[in-house]
């Protein structure tokens, strides 16, 4: 019988035996397993960072919107009230014209001179009125500390307390802002004078109490 070479036996034996895992292959499998376990954690961190960035963006957008509104309001106010100082300096001129007209009427003066002063006063009011200035109506109304300046308080019969009795100087508004408060006199409650004492309070009962 012919004997097979040893080489053939070795090859047949290696073909039937299962392949063993090498160290390199085991290491690669463990690495891939660790990456799979850490993947959700890395994704959560990225999601949290994204949320933080979104919150910062929303806050910055809101702050910029508020800044834009404030800038627009300041610009509008500077246009509406830019001539406030000039208009305030014109008010004494209007006051003097009104005093001149009242003095002429009280003296019974009439004629072209009075008519010219009245026309000048009217034109002044129309001019400042186009710029947003209007007079405050005070006499007979209630006292408002926002638009009135109380100079005196007077006891007055038949008038409710805190009612404006007299106006010494007219007040003016510039749009919705006070340009000059009105100087007024305000009614106050009547103070009780000395009340008569009864005999019991004075200690008198048919004579002088001792």
C-alpha positions as CSV (number, residue, x, y, z in Angstrom):
1,X,0.0,0.0,0.0
2,X,1.2,3.4,-0.9
3,X,1.6,5.9,2.0
4,X,0.4,9.4,1.6
5,X,2.8,12.2,2.1
6,X,2.7,14.0,5.5
7,X,2.0,17.3,3.7
8,X,-1.4,16.1,2.6
9,X,-2.3,15.0,6.1
10,X,-1.5,18.4,7.5
11,X,-3.5,20.2,4.9
12,X,-6.6,18.0,5.4
13,X,-6.4,18.5,9.1
14,X,-6.2,22.3,8.8
15,X,-9.2,22.3,6.5
16,X,-11.4,20.5,9.0
17,X,-10.4,22.6,12.0
18,X,-12.3,25.8,12.7
19,X,-10.3,29.1,12.4
20,X,-9.1,30.6,15.6
21,X,-9.7,34.4,16.4
22,X,-6.6,36.5,16.3
23,X,-5.9,39.3,18.9
24,X,-6.2,42.0,16.2
25,X,-9.7,40.8,15.3
26,X,-10.9,40.7,19.0
27,X,-9.6,44.2,19.6
28,X,-11.5,45.6,16.6
29,X,-14.7,44.0,17.7
30,X,-14.4,45.5,21.2
31,X,-13.8,48.9,19.7
32,X,-16.8,48.8,17.5
33,X,-18.9,47.7,20.5
34,X,-17.7,50.6,22.6
35,X,-18.5,53.1,19.8
36,X,-22.0,51.7,19.5
37,X,-22.6,52.2,23.3
38,X,-21.2,55.7,23.3
39,X,-23.1,56.9,20.2
40,X,-26.4,57.8,22.1
41,X,-24.4,59.7,24.7
42,X,-22.6,61.8,22.1
43,X,-25.9,62.4,20.3
44,X,-27.4,63.7,23.6
45,X,-24.6,66.1,24.2
46,X,-24.8,67.5,20.7
47,X,-28.6,68.0,21.1
48,X,-28.1,69.9,24.4
49,X,-25.5,72.1,22.8
50,X,-27.9,72.8,19.9
51,X,-30.6,73.8,22.3
52,X,-28.3,76.2,24.1
53,X,-27.3,77.8,20.8
54,X,-31.0,78.2,19.9
55,X,-31.8,79.8,23.2
56,X,-28.9,82.3,22.8
57,X,-30.1,83.1,19.3
58,X,-33.7,83.8,20.5
59,X,-32.5,86.0,23.3
60,X,-30.3,88.0,21.0
61,X,-33.1,88.4,18.5
62,X,-35.5,89.6,21.2
63,X,-32.9,92.1,22.5
64,X,-32.2,93.4,19.0
65,X,-35.9,93.9,18.4
66,X,-36.3,95.8,21.7
67,X,-33.3,98.0,20.8
68,X,-34.8,98.7,17.4
69,X,-38.1,99.8,18.9
70,X,-36.4,102.0,21.4
71,X,-34.3,103.6,18.7
72,X,-37.4,104.3,16.6
73,X,-39.3,105.8,19.6
74,X,-36.3,108.0,20.4
75,X,-36.1,109.2,16.9
76,X,-39.8,109.9,16.8
77,X,-39.7,111.8,20.1
78,X,-36.7,113.9,18.9
79,X,-38.7,115.0,15.9
80,X,-41.9,115.7,17.8
81,X,-40.3,117.5,20.8
82,X,-37.1,118.9,19.1
83,X,-38.5,122.5,19.3
84,X,-39.8,122.2,22.8
85,X,-37.3,124.8,24.2
86,X,-38.2,127.3,21.5
87,X,-41.9,127.0,22.0
88,X,-41.5,127.3,25.8
89,X,-39.7,130.6,25.3
90,X,-42.6,131.9,23.1
91,X,-45.2,131.4,25.8
92,X,-44.3,134.6,27.8
93,X,-44.8,136.6,24.6
94,X,-48.3,135.1,24.3
95,X,-48.9,135.9,28.0
96,X,-47.9,139.6,27.4
97,X,-50.2,139.9,24.4
98,X,-53.1,138.5,26.4
99,X,-52.4,141.0,29.3
100,X,-52.3,143.9,26.8
101,X,-55.6,142.9,25.3
102,X,-57.2,142.5,28.7
103,X,-55.9,145.9,30.0
104,X,-57.2,147.6,26.8
105,X,-60.6,146.1,27.3
106,X,-60.7,147.0,31.0
107,X,-59.8,150.6,30.1
108,X,-62.5,150.7,27.4
109,X,-60.0,151.2,24.6
110,X,-61.0,150.1,21.1
111,X,-59.8,150.8,17.6
112,X,-57.2,149.5,15.1
113,X,-54.5,149.2,17.7
114,X,-56.4,146.7,19.8
115,X,-57.5,144.9,16.8
116,X,-53.9,144.6,15.6
117,X,-52.8,143.2,19.0
118,X,-55.7,140.7,18.9
119,X,-54.7,139.6,15.4
120,X,-51.1,139.1,16.4
121,X,-52.2,137.0,19.4
122,X,-54.4,134.9,17.2
123,X,-51.6,134.3,14.7
124,X,-49.2,133.3,17.5
125,X,-51.7,130.7,18.7
126,X,-52.3,129.3,15.2
127,X,-48.6,129.1,14.6
128,X,-47.7,127.2,17.8
129,X,-50.9,125.1,17.3
130,X,-49.6,123.7,14.0
131,X,-46.5,122.5,16.0
132,X,-48.6,120.6,18.5
133,X,-49.1,123.3,21.2
134,X,-52.6,123.7,22.8
135,X,-53.9,125.5,25.9
136,X,-55.1,123.8,29.0
137,X,-58.6,124.6,30.1
138,X,-58.5,125.0,33.9
139,X,-61.1,127.3,35.3
140,X,-64.1,125.4,36.7
141,X,-62.5,122.0,36.3
142,X,-61.0,119.6,38.8
143,X,-57.5,120.1,40.1
144,X,-54.9,117.8,38.4
145,X,-51.4,117.9,39.8
146,X,-50.0,116.7,36.5
147,X,-51.1,119.8,34.6
148,X,-51.8,122.3,37.4
149,X,-49.7,124.2,39.9
150,X,-51.7,125.3,42.9
151,X,-50.6,128.8,44.1
152,X,-53.3,129.3,46.7
153,X,-56.2,127.5,48.3
154,X,-59.4,129.4,49.0
155,X,-62.5,128.6,51.0
156,X,-65.5,129.1,48.7
157,X,-69.1,128.5,49.3
158,X,-71.0,126.3,46.9
159,X,-67.8,125.0,45.3
160,X,-66.6,121.5,45.6
161,X,-63.1,121.1,47.2
162,X,-60.2,120.7,44.8
163,X,-62.0,122.7,42.1
164,X,-60.0,125.3,40.2
165,X,-61.5,128.7,41.0
166,X,-59.1,131.1,39.2
167,X,-56.4,130.8,36.7
168,X,-53.4,133.2,37.1
169,X,-51.3,131.8,34.2
170,X,-52.4,129.5,31.4
171,X,-50.9,126.1,30.9
172,X,-49.9,124.5,27.6
173,X,-49.4,121.0,26.3
174,X,-47.0,120.0,23.6
175,X,-48.7,116.9,22.0
176,X,-49.2,114.7,25.0
177,X,-46.4,116.2,27.2
178,X,-46.8,119.1,29.6
179,X,-45.0,122.2,28.2
180,X,-46.0,124.5,31.1
181,X,-48.4,123.8,34.0
182,X,-51.2,126.2,34.7
183,X,-50.9,128.4,37.8
184,X,-54.3,128.2,39.6
185,X,-56.2,128.8,42.8
186,X,-58.0,125.8,44.2
187,X,-61.0,125.6,46.5
188,X,-60.6,123.8,49.8
189,X,-62.9,122.6,52.5
190,X,-64.2,125.2,55.0
191,X,-62.5,124.9,58.4
192,X,-64.8,124.7,61.4
193,X,-64.6,127.9,63.5
194,X,-65.0,128.0,67.2
195,X,-68.1,126.0,68.2
196,X,-70.4,127.1,71.1
197,X,-69.8,125.1,74.2
198,X,-72.7,123.6,76.0
199,X,-73.2,124.1,79.7
200,X,-72.1,120.6,80.4
201,X,-68.8,121.1,78.5
202,X,-68.1,124.4,80.2
203,X,-68.9,123.0,83.6
204,X,-71.7,125.5,84.1
205,X,-75.0,124.3,85.5
206,X,-77.1,127.2,86.6
207,X,-74.1,129.2,87.5
208,X,-70.3,129.2,87.4
209,X,-68.8,125.9,88.0
210,X,-66.1,125.6,90.6
